[in-house]
Amino acid sequence: MLRKTILIFVLVLSISIFSADNTATAAGRESLTVYYFHTTYRCLSCTFLKEYTRDAVMKNFPAELKSGRIRFVSLNV
C-alpha cells in the first residue's frame, strides 16, 4: 500500500511539474518536458493514468508538441 501511495505521489508530482530545459531551441524559445514516472510492473490503474496524462498533453497542446516546445517522456524508474 505504501509503495502504491508513493508511486501515485511521484506520478502526480511529475504531472504537475513542467521542466524547462536549460538550452533554448533554435528559435530562441525554451522547451518543456512532461515526465511520467513508472515501474516495470504497472497495474491497470497505472496504465490508465499514463494514457490520461498523455492524452491530456496531446489534446491540450498539439501545436506545442508539433513544434517541439513540449515533450512527453515516460521513464521507467
C-alpha positions as CSV (number, residue, x, y, z in Angstrom):
1,M,0.0,0.0,0.0
2,L,2.8,2.4,0.9
3,R,4.6,1.7,-2.4
4,K,1.4,2.5,-4.4
5,T,0.9,5.7,-2.4
6,I,4.5,6.8,-3.1
7,L,4.2,5.9,-6.8
8,I,0.9,7.9,-7.1
9,F,2.6,10.8,-5.3
10,V,5.5,10.8,-7.7
11,L,3.1,10.5,-10.6
12,V,1.0,13.5,-9.5
13,L,4.1,15.5,-8.8
14,S,5.6,14.7,-12.2
15,I,2.5,15.6,-14.0
16,S,2.2,19.0,-12.3
17,I,5.9,19.9,-12.9
18,F,7.0,21.1,-16.3
19,S,10.7,21.1,-16.5
20,A,12.3,23.8,-18.6
21,D,15.4,22.8,-20.4
22,N,18.5,24.9,-19.8
23,T,19.1,25.2,-23.5
24,A,16.9,27.2,-25.8
25,T,15.6,25.8,-29.1
26,A,16.8,27.1,-32.4
27,A,14.0,29.7,-32.5
28,G,15.2,31.0,-29.1
29,R,12.3,29.5,-27.2
30,E,12.5,27.3,-24.1
31,S,11.1,23.8,-24.3
32,L,9.1,21.9,-21.6
33,T,9.2,18.3,-20.8
34,V,6.3,16.4,-19.1
35,Y,7.7,13.4,-17.3
36,Y,5.6,10.3,-16.4
37,F,7.4,8.0,-14.0
38,H,6.5,4.3,-13.7
39,T,7.9,1.0,-12.6
40,T,8.4,-2.1,-14.8
41,Y,5.2,-3.7,-13.4
42,R,2.1,-1.5,-13.8
43,C,-1.4,-2.3,-12.7
44,L,-4.4,-1.4,-14.7
45,S,-4.9,1.9,-12.9
46,C,-1.3,2.9,-13.6
47,T,-1.7,2.1,-17.2
48,F,-4.9,4.3,-17.4
49,L,-3.1,7.1,-15.6
50,K,-0.4,7.1,-18.3
51,E,-3.0,7.2,-21.0
52,Y,-4.9,10.0,-19.4
53,T,-1.7,12.0,-18.8
54,R,-0.5,11.5,-22.4
55,D,-4.0,12.3,-23.8
56,A,-4.3,15.5,-21.8
57,V,-0.9,16.7,-23.1
58,M,-1.7,15.6,-26.7
59,K,-5.2,17.2,-26.8
60,N,-4.4,20.5,-25.0
61,F,-1.0,21.3,-26.5
62,P,-1.0,20.0,-30.1
63,A,0.8,23.0,-31.6
64,E,3.5,23.0,-28.9
65,L,4.0,19.2,-29.4
66,K,4.4,19.6,-33.1
67,S,6.8,22.4,-32.8
68,G,8.9,20.6,-30.2
69,R,8.3,23.1,-27.4
70,I,6.7,20.4,-25.3
71,R,7.7,16.8,-25.0
72,F,6.1,13.8,-23.2
73,V,8.6,11.4,-21.7
74,S,7.8,8.2,-20.0
75,L,10.5,7.0,-17.6
76,N,10.8,3.5,-16.0
77,V,12.3,4.0,-12.5
